[in-house]
């Protein structure tokens, strides 16, 4: 059988899972760190600041698509032969239990930090719609889990042409048609395209593992996607306004699809070299060993972040809002620090505070299951 005729069964499994997860969760924090650090006025200096935040957001928006594509790459492997019971039991333990635990914590947070009344009705509705705004991702992920057993069969028996056809339909329905409506006088009824939403990224996760594009081109196209997203946001803000201003930063916009797909290809296209232990008595040898120890520590940090992405994702908004409101005795927000510096600074502080809180708690067996 020729390589071009093989189905999607033959996939590289040596993808840098820890690196992708770590970068994605840092991107999520980075994105949310911009929420309170966006300028209110539009002086010349503030315009520069606003454009900087626009670029920050355009870059960080790739984070969630990276998460979804990685999930597709891992869960849609045709070799995974699980019964429905086993599959959903794993998913329940992975996200179901933490969902209810963190949801309860956010109800407490709403009561004490935001003075919102909490009733039985608000709790029930909160769990139905989402206790806090980042929980939308859990509902979307649960929806993808529901169709995963079916999609595994599709991937197992579909050839490349069929997968490409699926992706083309998804891009048309989810991305191209809305753009036509924005920039022309024509408005096609998009109901004709039933393949929309996040399932396209999910399928792309497994398909892209065997796609190869020159790294220089991949980097160039990723930068192009980010640049067009940022420029498109400026254009829409000054010419359209309202909620449509950020269309080109939306996850299913053509600019974000381009940037996210290229970022995923870039991250999965090369192997991370293994760290070898070198013992030597020469000065050069000692220097090499020192560099390898540093690299090993960096890998350990990436792995630590990776294995805690779910609790970090669910906790980080509490930490961010605590920093914004000054609950720690000091505040980092748009009124105190310029967002050009404030966004990356807040991201780093939030990430490490989350780890400081989560890692010790997960050493308690009962809490480990609840936290995620």
C-alpha positions as a printed Julia matrix, in Angstrom:
372×3 Matrix{Float64}:
   0.0    0.0    0.0
   1.36   3.42  -0.92
   1.83   6.04   1.81
  -0.77   8.35   0.21
  -3.35   5.6    0.32
  -3.0    4.75   3.97
  -5.8    5.63   6.32
  -5.31   7.74   9.42
  -4.37   4.65  11.44
  -0.62   5.25  11.06
   0.11   8.15  13.37
   3.22   9.36  15.16
   2.73   8.92  18.88
   5.94  10.69  19.88
   4.29  14.08  20.04
   5.44  16.53  22.76
   2.29  16.26  24.87
   3.75  17.99  27.92
   5.05  20.93  25.88
   1.75  21.48  24.04
  -0.29  21.29  27.24
   2.05  23.64  29.1
   2.09  26.22  26.31
  -1.69  25.98  25.92
  -2.46  26.59  29.6
   0.03  29.47  29.72
  -1.77  30.87  26.67
  -5.14  30.62  28.42
  -3.84  32.49  31.47
  -2.14  35.05  29.2
  -5.43  35.64  27.36
  -7.47  36.1   30.52
  -4.77  38.33  32.01
  -5.62  40.91  29.33
  -9.23  41.24  30.52
  -8.56  43.77  33.28
  -5.55  45.33  31.62
  -7.22  46.84  28.56
  -7.19  50.65  28.46
 -10.4   52.65  28.75
  -9.28  55.84  27.03
  -7.84  56.22  23.53
  -5.01  58.72  23.83
  -2.03  58.22  21.52
  -0.21  56.24  24.21
  -3.3   54.22  25.02
  -3.79  53.35  21.35
  -0.32  51.8   21.36
  -1.22  49.96  24.52
  -4.53  48.76  23.06
  -2.82  47.5   19.91
  -0.28  45.64  22.07
  -3.08  43.94  23.99
  -4.74  43.15  20.65
  -1.56  41.37  19.51
  -1.32  39.58  22.87
  -4.89  38.33  22.54
  -4.45  37.3   18.92
  -1.42  35.22  19.91
  -2.97  33.68  23.03
  -6.2   32.68  21.27
  -4.38  29.68  19.8
  -4.31  28.05  23.25
  -7.76  26.43  23.31
  -7.55  25.08  19.72
  -4.19  23.55  20.71
  -5.86  21.81  23.64
  -8.62  20.46  21.4
  -6.27  19.29  18.64
  -4.08  17.56  21.2
  -7.15  15.8   22.62
  -8.07  14.64  19.13
  -4.53  13.4   18.49
  -4.59  11.35  21.7
  -8.18  10.13  21.89
  -8.98   9.43  18.23
  -6.21   6.89  17.77
  -7.96   3.89  16.11
  -5.75   1.59  18.18
  -7.64   2.64  21.3
 -10.12  -0.21  21.68
 -12.27   0.58  24.68
 -15.85  -0.25  25.54
 -18.22   2.69  25.99
 -18.33   1.97  29.72
 -14.55   2.07  30.13
 -14.18   5.18  27.97
 -16.81   7.23  29.78
 -15.67   6.02  33.21
 -12.2    7.42  32.44
 -13.67  10.71  31.22
 -15.86  11.01  34.31
 -12.88  10.53  36.6
 -10.83  12.94  34.5
 -13.22  15.89  34.19
 -16.58  14.95  35.76
 -15.55  14.83  39.42
 -13.31  17.94  39.22
 -16.11  19.79  37.4
 -18.48  19.43  40.37
 -15.74  20.11  42.93
 -14.48  23.3   41.27
 -18.05  24.36  40.48
 -18.85  24.27  44.2
 -15.74  26.36  44.94
 -16.82  28.97  42.41
 -20.26  29.26  44.03
 -18.44  30.03  47.3
 -16.21  32.49  45.4
 -19.22  34.27  43.93
 -20.75  34.6   47.38
 -17.7   35.9   49.27
 -15.72  37.73  46.56
 -18.56  39.14  44.48
 -21.38  39.29  47.03
 -23.74  37.31  44.84
 -26.66  35.58  46.51
 -26.46  31.78  46.19
 -29.67  29.75  46.19
 -30.54  26.16  45.34
 -31.97  27.41  42.04
 -28.81  29.39  41.16
 -26.63  26.36  41.96
 -28.72  24.06  39.76
 -28.72  26.6   36.94
 -25.02  27.21  37.49
 -24.21  23.56  36.96
 -26.48  23.41  33.92
 -24.98  26.45  32.19
 -21.57  26.8   33.85
 -20.6   27.98  37.35
 -18.09  30.49  35.9
 -17.27  31.63  32.41
 -14.2   29.4   31.79
 -16.37  26.31  32.38
 -17.69  26.57  28.82
 -14.62  24.58  27.81
 -15.69  21.62  29.99
 -19.11  21.49  28.3
 -17.52  21.66  24.86
 -15.05  18.92  25.8
 -17.86  16.74  27.15
 -19.66  17.13  23.82
 -16.56  15.96  21.95
 -16.26  13.0   24.32
 -19.83  11.97  23.49
 -18.99  11.57  19.8
 -15.45  10.2   20.27
 -16.43   6.5   20.04
 -18.14   7.23  16.71
 -15.3    9.37  15.4
 -12.77   6.65  16.21
 -14.56   4.36  13.77
 -14.64   7.1   11.15
 -10.9    7.71  11.52
 -10.14   3.98  11.45
 -11.8    3.4    8.09
 -11.64   6.76   6.32
  -8.91   7.48   3.81
  -7.1   10.8    3.47
  -9.47  12.12   0.81
 -12.51  11.63   3.03
 -10.83  13.31   6.0
  -9.81  16.25   3.8
 -13.4   16.5    2.54
 -14.65  16.57   6.13
 -12.18  19.32   7.07
 -13.09  21.33   3.97
 -16.79  21.21   4.87
 -15.96  22.28   8.41
 -13.84  25.25   7.29
 -16.55  26.37   4.86
 -19.37  26.13   7.38
 -17.56  27.38  10.47
 -15.32  30.04   8.97
 -15.68  30.99   5.31
 -19.45  31.58   5.18
 -19.45  34.03   8.14
 -16.67  36.05   6.44
 -18.72  36.29   3.23
 -21.61  37.64   5.28
 -19.39  40.26   6.92
 -17.71  41.63   3.82
 -20.27  41.26   1.03
 -23.94  42.08   0.55
 -24.7   38.37   0.3
 -25.81  36.19   3.17
 -25.83  32.45   2.52
 -28.0   30.36   4.81
 -25.26  28.54   6.76
 -27.62  25.78   7.89
 -26.54  23.88   4.78
 -23.23  23.19   6.55
 -24.01  20.9    9.49
 -20.34  20.27  10.31
 -19.39  23.27  12.41
 -18.14  23.93  15.92
 -15.13  22.36  17.58
 -15.3   18.94  15.95
 -13.13  20.22  13.08
 -10.22  21.01  15.4
 -10.74  17.63  17.07
 -10.45  15.74  13.76
  -7.53  17.91  12.67
  -5.64  16.84  15.79
  -5.33  13.26  14.56
  -5.02  14.09  10.87
  -2.26  16.69  11.2
   0.1   14.19  12.82
   1.09  12.94   9.38
   1.09  16.29   7.58
   4.51  17.73   6.84
   5.15  21.35   5.84
   8.59  23.02   5.81
   9.17  24.62   9.2
   9.94  28.03   7.7
   6.61  28.02   5.87
   4.81  26.82   9.0
   6.25  29.65  11.07
   5.47  32.17   8.34
   1.84  31.06   8.04
   1.39  31.06  11.82
   2.7   34.62  12.05
   0.45  35.57   9.11
  -2.6   34.18  10.92
  -1.76  36.04  14.13
  -1.01  39.26  12.23
  -4.26  39.1   10.25
  -6.2   38.43  13.46
  -4.67  41.49  15.12
  -5.09  43.69  12.03
  -8.63  42.41  11.47
  -9.51  43.3   15.07
  -8.25  46.86  14.57
 -10.23  47.15  11.34
 -13.45  45.75  12.83
 -13.13  47.88  15.97
 -12.89  51.14  14.03
 -15.28  50.27  11.2
 -17.89  47.94  12.7
 -17.63  48.05  16.49
 -19.68  46.22  19.1
 -19.33  42.51  19.76
 -18.24  41.94  16.15
 -15.0   43.85  16.76
 -13.23  40.69  17.84
 -14.49  38.38  15.1
 -11.0   37.68  13.73
  -9.9   36.58  17.19
 -12.74  34.1   17.5
 -11.63  30.49  17.66
 -13.43  29.51  14.46
 -12.39  32.53  12.4
 -10.17  31.83   9.36
  -7.28  33.72  10.96
  -7.36  31.68  14.16
  -7.78  28.4   12.3
  -4.71  29.23  10.2
  -2.59  30.31  13.18
  -3.67  27.42  15.43
  -3.18  24.71  12.81
   0.3   26.02  11.97
   1.21  26.22  15.67
   0.14  22.6   16.17
   2.12  21.49  13.11
   5.14  23.4   14.38
   4.96  21.75  17.8
   4.44  18.23  16.46
   6.87  18.37  13.55
  10.09  17.78  15.45
  11.35  15.56  18.22
  12.65  16.93  21.48
  16.11  15.46  22.02
  16.55  13.22  25.02
  18.71  14.41  27.9
  21.76  12.21  28.43
  23.9   12.1   31.54
  27.49  13.03  30.79
  30.18  12.64  33.43
  33.61  14.06  32.65
  36.44  15.74  34.5
  37.22  18.38  31.86
  36.1   21.95  32.17
  34.11  21.66  28.98
  32.49  18.5   30.25
  31.41  20.17  33.47
  29.82  23.0   31.48
  27.92  20.5   29.33
  26.69  18.66  32.38
  25.53  21.92  33.94
  23.53  22.78  30.81
  21.92  19.36  30.81
  20.87  19.74  34.43
  19.27  23.07  33.52
  17.47  21.43  30.61
  16.31  18.62  32.89
  14.89  21.15  35.37
  13.1   22.94  32.56
  11.57  19.66  31.39
  10.49  18.9   34.96
   8.76  22.27  35.15
   7.02  21.69  31.81
   5.87  18.26  33.0
   4.63  19.71  36.3
   2.58  22.32  34.45
   1.32  19.71  31.97
   0.05  17.24  34.56
  -1.83  20.04  36.33
  -3.42  21.79  33.35
  -7.01  20.97  34.36
  -6.82  22.33  37.93
  -4.78  25.31  36.72
  -7.44  26.0   34.08
 -10.23  25.85  36.65
  -8.41  27.77  39.4
  -6.57  30.51  37.52
  -9.48  32.96  37.28
  -9.76  33.09  41.06
  -6.06  33.9   41.26
  -6.24  36.46  38.44
  -9.2   38.25  39.99
  -7.48  38.16  43.38
  -4.5   39.94  41.82
  -6.74  42.42  40.0
  -8.74  43.23  43.15
  -5.76  43.38  45.5
  -6.89  40.61  47.87
  -3.23  39.66  48.48
  -2.48  43.14  49.78
  -1.23  44.36  46.42
  -2.92  44.7   43.05
  -1.91  44.23  39.45
  -4.45  45.83  37.14
  -4.85  48.37  34.36
  -5.01  51.27  36.79
  -1.63  50.46  38.33
   0.59  48.94  35.66
   0.75  49.29  31.89
  -0.7   46.22  30.23
   2.34  45.86  27.96
   4.25  44.73  31.05
   1.29  43.81  33.21
  -0.07  40.99  31.04
   3.09  38.82  30.96
   3.87  39.68  34.6
   0.37  38.71  35.75
   0.56  35.51  33.69
   3.79  34.36  35.36
   2.6   35.23  38.87
  -0.77  33.53  38.32
   0.8   30.36  36.93
   3.18  29.92  39.85
   0.55  30.8   42.47
  -1.71  28.13  40.95
   1.1   25.57  41.18
   1.9   26.6   44.76
  -1.74  26.01  45.7
  -2.43  22.89  43.63
   0.71  20.75  44.0
   0.61  20.4   47.82
  -3.15  19.78  47.82
  -2.82  16.99  45.25
  -0.55  15.11  47.64
  -3.66  14.41  49.72
  -5.22  11.28  48.09
  -8.84  12.37  48.5
  -8.18  15.87  47.16
  -6.18  14.57  44.21
  -9.3   13.04  42.65
 -11.4   16.1   43.37
  -8.87  18.64  42.08
  -8.15  16.81  38.83
